Amino acid sequence: MIYHVLFFVFAALAVLSALGVVMRKNPVHAGVSLLMTFVSFAALYILINAQFIAVIQITIYAGAILVLVLFVIMLLNLRDPGRGFIDLAFNTRQGVAALVFVGLFIIELVTLLFLRYFQPANTSGPYSTAKINATGSIESLAEVLFTKYLFPFEVVSVLLLVAIIGAVVLTRRDSKVASDTEEGGQS
Amino acid sequence: MSGGLMVPPMYLLTLSAIIFIIGTAGFLIRRNALIMFMSLELMFNAVNLTFVTFSRYFQQMDGEAFVLFIMAVAAAEAAVGLAIIITLFRNKETVKVDDVDLLKG
């Protein structure tokens, strides 16, 4: 019972802050709203007994990605758009596309909710709650990650290296580019 | 409840779908590149929640391993995507994607 209450509290927080991300004018406010979304998701992960995922959600999403996004927003030094929410304009091309997609998704969601396809015969597997509590959340994940998914794990590490190199190369100012931007206009 | 899911899995899947819908609508409606990027992160999070829910429901760990990969890829994509936005801003002085139309005929 308490779990249902907790779920609805954190789900409502997640939905409200997700709407805040999408509808706030100022990108910094949207970033803070996104932080609220990440934190409520982490709370939901703890609720379903995935504690390690909750911790790395905070560490990676809230602690690395969001910080990077906020730094970039402040680095770009944009004109202040003010406070408050955007005005929704549904007669533009983007508004119509958004309405069509959202309508399709809502139809799909309602279909899923009311048609009840989801009746699997066997839902037991090797990692029940008892085994996870006995072995530990991280150890259970490591048992799968370093045996069955070892190759994707190594590939992901190479991917991160490539991303680092790409980010450094993209944002490096060559001396020629720097002199062009300094002469051509204010930067 | 199976696998430690304290609520029925449909609740979590519905929430995930709602967050994904909000993220998609934000990605399509907003024209500021940084807000579009944040909507992408919302979509990633919704998918992560779906993966973890199913992982717990079927009492496997494969879903959580995949969530780890998704988070790593999201971090890598954040780094490179924001580098692209910075470079774009250096050259065109705007973050509105509608103003980047040099290839338009």
Interface residues (C-beta under 8 A of the other chain):
Chain A: Y3 H4 F7 A11 A14 V15 A18 L19 V21 V22 M23 P27 A30 G31 L34 T37 F38 F41 L44 Y45 L47 I48 N49 A50 F52 I53 I56 Q57 I60 Y61 A64 I65 L68 V69 V72 I73 L75 L76 L78 I86 L88 Q94 G95 A97 A98 F101 V102 F105 I106 E108 L109 L112 L113 F118 P120 T123 S124 G125 P126 Y127 S128 T129 I132 S140 L141 E143 V144 L145 K148 Y149 P152 F153 V156 L159 L160 V162 A163 I164 G166 A167 L170 T171 T181 G185 S187
Chain B: S2 G3 G4 L5 M6 V7 P9 M10 Y11 L12 L13 T14 L15 A17 I18 I19 F20 I21 I22 G23 T24 A25 G26 L28 I29 R30 R31 N32 L34 I35 F37 M38 S39 E41 L42 N45 N48 L49 V52 T53 S55 R56 Y57 F58 Q59 Q60 M61 D62 E64 A65 F66 V67 L68 F69 M71 A72 V73 A74 A75 A76 E77 A78 A79 V80 L82 A83 I84 I85 I86 T87 F89 R90 N91 E93 V95
